[in-house]
Amino acid sequence: ACVMIFTVEYFLRLYAAPDRLKFVRSVMSVIDVVAIMPYYIGLFMHQKGEVSGAFVTLRVFRVFRIFKFSRHSQGLRVLGYTLKSCASELGFLLFSLTMAIIIFATVMYYAEKSVVHTKFTSIPAAFWYTIVTMTTLG
C-alpha cells in the first residue's frame, strides 16, 4: 500500500514540476524510482513465475525509501550533507576496509588450508569470517 502512495506522489510531483526533464534527473527523483521499482518488477516476475537471484538483489534497493523522508526531516538532511562533505574520507575508509578484508581472508585461507575439516574452503569463503571478526559482530 505504501508503494502505491509513493507511486502516486511521484507522478503528481512529476506532473506539477515546471521542468519535467530536470525533475526526472534530480537525485531525489532517481532515489524515488529506485525505491519504487523493485515492487513493480517483483509483481511482473511473480506473474511470469520467474524469481531470479537478480530480483532478490534488487529488493535491497527498497532501503532507499528511507531517503524519501529526508525531504521532511532536518536530521536526515544534516546526515546527507555530512556524508556528502566527507565522501572522500569515507571512500578511503571503505577502500582500506576492503583491502584489509581481502588480505586477512587470504591469510586465513592459507593458514587453514592444510586442516582437514576447515570452514575456509576458499578465499571468498573466508571473507565472511573476516568481515564478522573485523566488525566485532562475532
DRENPA-3360 file (N, C-alpha, C; in nm, 2 decimals, always signed):
BEGIN
1 = ACVMIFTV = +0.08/-0.12/+0.00/+0.00/+0.00/+0.00/+0.09/+0.13/+0.00 ~ +0.20/+0.12/+0.08/+0.29/+0.24/+0.08/+0.35/+0.27/-0.06 ~ +0.38/+0.16/-0.13/+0.44/+0.18/-0.26/+0.34/+0.25/-0.35 ~ +0.22/+0.22/-0.34/+0.12/+0.28/-0.43/+0.11/+0.43/-0.39 ~ +0.12/+0.46/-0.27/+0.12/+0.60/-0.23/+0.24/+0.67/-0.28 ~ +0.36/+0.61/-0.27/+0.48/+0.67/-0.32/+0.47/+0.69/-0.47 ~ +0.41/+0.59/-0.54/+0.40/+0.60/-0.68/+0.31/+0.72/-0.72 ~ +0.19/+0.73/-0.66/+0.10/+0.84/-0.69/+0.17/+0.97/-0.66;
9 = EYFLRLYA = +0.24/+0.98/-0.55/+0.31/+1.10/-0.51/+0.42/+1.14/-0.61 ~ +0.49/+1.04/-0.66/+0.59/+1.06/-0.76/+0.53/+1.12/-0.89 ~ +0.43/+1.06/-0.94/+0.37/+1.10/-1.06/+0.30/+1.24/-1.04 ~ +0.25/+1.27/-0.93/+0.19/+1.40/-0.90/+0.30/+1.51/-0.90 ~ +0.41/+1.48/-0.84/+0.52/+1.57/-0.84/+0.58/+1.59/-0.98 ~ +0.58/+1.48/-1.06/+0.63/+1.49/-1.20/+0.53/+1.58/-1.28 ~ +0.41/+1.56/-1.26/+0.31/+1.64/-1.33/+0.31/+1.78/-1.29 ~ +0.34/+1.81/-1.16/+0.34/+1.95/-1.12/+0.48/+2.02/-1.14;
17 = APDRLKFV = +0.58/+1.95/-1.18/+0.71/+2.00/-1.20/+0.72/+2.10/-1.32 ~ +0.77/+2.22/-1.30/+0.78/+2.31/-1.41/+0.87/+2.26/-1.52 ~ +0.98/+2.20/-1.49/+1.08/+2.14/-1.58/+1.09/+1.99/-1.55 ~ +1.01/+1.91/-1.63/+1.00/+1.77/-1.60/+1.13/+1.69/-1.62 ~ +1.20/+1.73/-1.73/+1.33/+1.67/-1.75/+1.43/+1.69/-1.64 ~ +1.43/+1.81/-1.59/+1.52/+1.84/-1.47/+1.47/+1.76/-1.35 ~ +1.34/+1.75/-1.33/+1.29/+1.68/-1.22/+1.33/+1.53/-1.23 ~ +1.32/+1.47/-1.34/+1.35/+1.33/-1.36/+1.50/+1.30/-1.33;
25 = RSVMSVID = +1.58/+1.40/-1.37/+1.73/+1.38/-1.35/+1.77/+1.42/-1.21 ~ +1.69/+1.47/-1.12/+1.73/+1.51/-0.99/+1.76/+1.39/-0.90 ~ +1.85/+1.40/-0.81/+1.89/+1.29/-0.72/+1.77/+1.23/-0.65 ~ +1.68/+1.32/-0.59/+1.57/+1.27/-0.51/+1.47/+1.19/-0.61 ~ +1.46/+1.23/-0.73/+1.37/+1.16/-0.82/+1.43/+1.02/-0.85 ~ +1.56/+1.02/-0.87/+1.62/+0.89/-0.90/+1.60/+0.79/-0.78 ~ +1.62/+0.85/-0.66/+1.60/+0.77/-0.54/+1.46/+0.72/-0.53 ~ +1.36/+0.80/-0.56/+1.22/+0.76/-0.56/+1.20/+0.65/-0.66;
33 = VVAIMPYY = +1.25/+0.66/-0.78/+1.23/+0.55/-0.88/+1.30/+0.42/-0.83 ~ +1.42/+0.43/-0.78/+1.50/+0.31/-0.73/+1.42/+0.25/-0.61 ~ +1.36/+0.33/-0.53/+1.28/+0.27/-0.42/+1.15/+0.21/-0.46 ~ +1.09/+0.26/-0.57/+0.96/+0.21/-0.61/+0.97/+0.09/-0.70 ~ +1.07/+0.09/-0.79/+1.07/-0.01/-0.90/+1.08/-0.16/-0.85 ~ +1.15/-0.19/-0.75/+1.15/-0.33/-0.71/+1.02/-0.39/-0.69 ~ +0.92/-0.32/-0.64/+0.79/-0.37/-0.61/+0.72/-0.41/-0.74 ~ +0.73/-0.32/-0.84/+0.66/-0.35/-0.97/+0.74/-0.46/-1.05;
41 = IGLFMHQK = +0.87/-0.46/-1.04/+0.94/-0.57/-1.10/+0.91/-0.70/-1.04 ~ +0.89/-0.70/-0.91/+0.85/-0.82/-0.84/+0.72/-0.87/-0.88 ~ +0.62/-0.78/-0.90/+0.49/-0.82/-0.94/+0.50/-0.88/-1.08 ~ +0.57/-0.82/-1.17/+0.58/-0.87/-1.30/+0.65/-1.01/-1.30 ~ +0.75/-1.03/-1.22/+0.83/-1.15/-1.22/+0.75/-1.26/-1.16 ~ +0.67/-1.23/-1.06/+0.59/-1.33/-0.99/+0.47/-1.38/-1.08 ~ +0.42/-1.29/-1.17/+0.32/-1.33/-1.26/+0.37/-1.43/-1.36 ~ +0.50/-1.41/-1.40/+0.56/-1.50/-1.50/+0.62/-1.62/-1.43;
49 = GEVSGAFV = +0.63/-1.62/-1.30/+0.68/-1.73/-1.23/+0.83/-1.74/-1.23 ~ +0.90/-1.63/-1.26/+1.04/-1.62/-1.27/+1.10/-1.53/-1.16 ~ +1.15/-1.59/-1.06/+1.21/-1.52/-0.95/+1.36/-1.56/-0.95 ~ +1.44/-1.46/-0.99/+1.59/-1.49/-1.00/+1.66/-1.43/-0.89 ~ +1.79/-1.46/-0.88/+1.88/-1.40/-0.78/+1.90/-1.25/-0.80 ~ +1.88/-1.21/-0.93/+1.89/-1.07/-0.95/+1.78/-0.99/-0.89 ~ +1.66/-1.05/-0.89/+1.55/-0.98/-0.82/+1.57/-0.97/-0.67 ~ +1.62/-1.08/-0.61/+1.65/-1.08/-0.47/+1.75/-0.97/-0.44;
57 = TLRVFRVF = +1.85/-0.95/-0.52/+1.94/-0.84/-0.50/+1.87/-0.70/-0.52 ~ +1.78/-0.70/-0.61/+1.71/-0.57/-0.64/+1.63/-0.53/-0.52 ~ +1.58/-0.62/-0.44/+1.50/-0.59/-0.32/+1.57/-0.51/-0.22 ~ +1.71/-0.51/-0.22/+1.79/-0.43/-0.13/+1.76/-0.29/-0.15 ~ +1.73/-0.25/-0.27/+1.71/-0.11/-0.31/+1.58/-0.05/-0.24 ~ +1.50/-0.14/-0.18/+1.39/-0.09/-0.10/+1.43/+0.00/+0.02 ~ +1.56/-0.02/+0.06/+1.61/+0.06/+0.17/+1.61/+0.21/+0.13 ~ +1.62/+0.23/+0.00/+1.63/+0.37/-0.04/+1.50/+0.45/-0.01;
65 = RIFKFSRH = +1.40/+0.38/+0.03/+1.27/+0.45/+0.07/+1.30/+0.55/+0.19 ~ +1.39/+0.51/+0.27/+1.42/+0.60/+0.39/+1.47/+0.73/+0.34 ~ +1.54/+0.74/+0.23/+1.59/+0.87/+0.18/+1.48/+0.96/+0.13 ~ +1.36/+0.90/+0.10/+1.24/+0.98/+0.07/+1.20/+1.07/+0.18 ~ +1.22/+1.02/+0.30/+1.18/+1.10/+0.42/+1.28/+1.22/+0.45 ~ +1.39/+1.22/+0.38/+1.49/+1.33/+0.41/+1.44/+1.46/+0.37 ~ +1.34/+1.47/+0.28/+1.28/+1.59/+0.25/+1.21/+1.66/+0.37 ~ +1.16/+1.57/+0.46/+1.08/+1.62/+0.57/+1.15/+1.62/+0.70;
73 = SQGLRVLG = +1.27/+1.57/+0.71/+1.35/+1.55/+0.84/+1.48/+1.63/+0.83 ~ +1.49/+1.73/+0.92/+1.61/+1.81/+0.93/+1.73/+1.72/+0.96 ~ +1.71/+1.63/+1.05/+1.82/+1.54/+1.09/+1.88/+1.46/+0.98 ~ +1.79/+1.40/+0.89/+1.83/+1.32/+0.78/+1.90/+1.41/+0.67 ~ +1.85/+1.54/+0.66/+1.92/+1.63/+0.57/+2.06/+1.66/+0.62 ~ +2.08/+1.68/+0.75/+2.21/+1.71/+0.80/+2.30/+1.59/+0.78 ~ +2.25/+1.47/+0.80/+2.32/+1.35/+0.78/+2.37/+1.34/+0.63 ~ +2.28/+1.37/+0.54/+2.31/+1.37/+0.40/+2.42/+1.47/+0.37;
81 = YTLKSCAS = +2.41/+1.59/+0.42/+2.51/+1.69/+0.39/+2.65/+1.65/+0.45 ~ +2.64/+1.59/+0.57/+2.77/+1.54/+0.63/+2.83/+1.43/+0.55 ~ +2.75/+1.33/+0.51/+2.81/+1.22/+0.42/+2.86/+1.28/+0.29 ~ +2.80/+1.38/+0.24/+2.84/+1.44/+0.11/+2.98/+1.51/+0.13 ~ +2.99/+1.58/+0.24/+3.11/+1.66/+0.27/+3.23/+1.57/+0.31 ~ +3.20/+1.45/+0.36/+3.31/+1.35/+0.40/+3.32/+1.24/+0.30 ~ +3.27/+1.25/+0.18/+3.27/+1.14/+0.08/+3.41/+1.09/+0.05 ~ +3.51/+1.17/+0.04/+3.64/+1.12/+0.01/+3.70/+1.04/+0.12;
89 = ELGFLLFS = +3.68/+1.09/+0.25/+3.73/+1.02/+0.36/+3.66/+0.89/+0.38 ~ +3.53/+0.89/+0.36/+3.45/+0.76/+0.37/+3.49/+0.66/+0.26 ~ +3.52/+0.72/+0.14/+3.57/+0.63/+0.03/+3.70/+0.57/+0.07 ~ +3.79/+0.64/+0.12/+3.92/+0.59/+0.17/+3.90/+0.48/+0.28 ~ +3.81/+0.51/+0.37/+3.79/+0.41/+0.48/+3.73/+0.28/+0.42 ~ +3.64/+0.29/+0.33/+3.58/+0.17/+0.26/+3.69/+0.09/+0.18 ~ +3.77/+0.17/+0.11/+3.88/+0.11/+0.04/+3.97/+0.03/+0.13 ~ +4.01/+0.10/+0.24/+4.10/+0.04/+0.34/+4.04/-0.09/+0.40;
97 = LTMAIIIF = +3.91/-0.08/+0.43/+3.85/-0.20/+0.49/+3.84/-0.31/+0.39 ~ +3.81/-0.28/+0.27/+3.80/-0.38/+0.16/+3.94/-0.45/+0.14 ~ +4.04/-0.37/+0.14/+4.18/-0.43/+0.12/+4.21/-0.52/+0.24 ~ +4.18/-0.47/+0.36/+4.21/-0.55/+0.48/+4.13/-0.68/+0.48 ~ +4.01/-0.67/+0.44/+3.93/-0.80/+0.44/+3.99/-0.90/+0.34 ~ +4.03/-0.85/+0.22/+4.09/-0.94/+0.12/+4.22/-1.00/+0.17 ~ +4.30/-0.91/+0.23/+4.43/-0.96/+0.29/+4.41/-1.06/+0.40 ~ +4.33/-1.03/+0.50/+4.31/-1.12/+0.61/+4.23/-1.25/+0.57;
105 = ATVMYYAE = +4.14/-1.24/+0.48/+4.07/-1.36/+0.43/+4.17/-1.45/+0.36 ~ +4.26/-1.39/+0.28/+4.37/-1.47/+0.22/+4.46/-1.54/+0.32 ~ +4.50/-1.46/+0.42/+4.58/-1.52/+0.53/+4.51/-1.63/+0.60 ~ +4.38/-1.61/+0.63/+4.31/-1.72/+0.70/+4.30/-1.84/+0.61 ~ +4.28/-1.83/+0.48/+4.26/-1.94/+0.39/+4.39/-2.02/+0.39 ~ +4.51/-1.95/+0.37/+4.63/-2.02/+0.36/+4.68/-2.08/+0.50 ~ +4.64/-2.02/+0.61/+4.67/-2.07/+0.74/+4.59/-2.20/+0.77 ~ +4.47/-2.21/+0.72/+4.38/-2.32/+0.75/+4.38/-2.42/+0.63;
113 = KSVVHTKF = +4.45/-2.40/+0.53/+4.44/-2.48/+0.41/+4.47/-2.63/+0.43 ~ +4.56/-2.65/+0.52/+4.61/-2.79/+0.54/+4.52/-2.87/+0.65 ~ +4.43/-2.79/+0.71/+4.34/-2.86/+0.81/+4.23/-2.94/+0.74 ~ +4.20/-3.06/+0.80/+4.11/-3.15/+0.73/+3.97/-3.10/+0.71 ~ +3.91/-3.06/+0.82/+3.77/-3.01/+0.82/+3.76/-2.86/+0.83 ~ +3.83/-2.79/+0.75/+3.83/-2.64/+0.76/+3.70/-2.58/+0.70 ~ +3.66/-2.47/+0.76/+3.54/-2.40/+0.71/+3.59/-2.30/+0.59 ~ +3.72/-2.28/+0.59/+3.77/-2.19/+0.49/+3.82/-2.27/+0.36;
121 = TSIPAAFW = +3.72/-2.31/+0.28/+3.75/-2.39/+0.16/+3.80/-2.30/+0.05 ~ +3.78/-2.17/+0.05/+3.83/-2.08/-0.05/+3.85/-1.95/+0.01 ~ +3.91/-1.86/-0.06/+3.93/-1.72/-0.01/+3.80/-1.65/+0.01 ~ +3.71/-1.66/-0.09/+3.58/-1.59/-0.07/+3.50/-1.65/+0.05 ~ +3.52/-1.78/+0.08/+3.46/-1.84/+0.20/+3.51/-1.78/+0.33 ~ +3.63/-1.74/+0.33/+3.70/-1.68/+0.44/+3.65/-1.53/+0.46 ~ +3.60/-1.47/+0.36/+3.55/-1.33/+0.37/+3.45/-1.32/+0.48 ~ +3.35/-1.41/+0.49/+3.25/-1.39/+0.60/+3.31/-1.39/+0.74;
129 = YTIVTMTT = +3.40/-1.48/+0.76/+3.47/-1.48/+0.89/+3.54/-1.35/+0.92 ~ +3.61/-1.31/+0.82/+3.69/-1.18/+0.83/+3.61/-1.06/+0.85 ~ +3.50/-1.05/+0.78/+3.40/-0.94/+0.79/+3.35/-0.94/+0.93 ~ +3.30/-1.05/+0.98/+3.24/-1.06/+1.11/+3.34/-1.03/+1.22 ~ +3.46/-1.08/+1.20/+3.57/-1.05/+1.30/+3.61/-0.91/+1.30 ~ +3.62/-0.85/+1.19/+3.67/-0.71/+1.18/+3.57/-0.61/+1.23 ~ +3.44/-0.64/+1.21/+3.33/-0.55/+1.26/+3.29/-0.58/+1.40 ~ +3.35/-0.67/+1.46/+3.33/-0.72/+1.60/+3.18/-0.76/+1.62;
137 = LG = +3.12/-0.82/+1.52/+2.99/-0.88/+1.53/+2.99/-1.01/+1.60 ~ +3.11/-1.08/+1.58/+3.12/-1.22/+1.63/+3.19/-1.22/+1.75;
% end
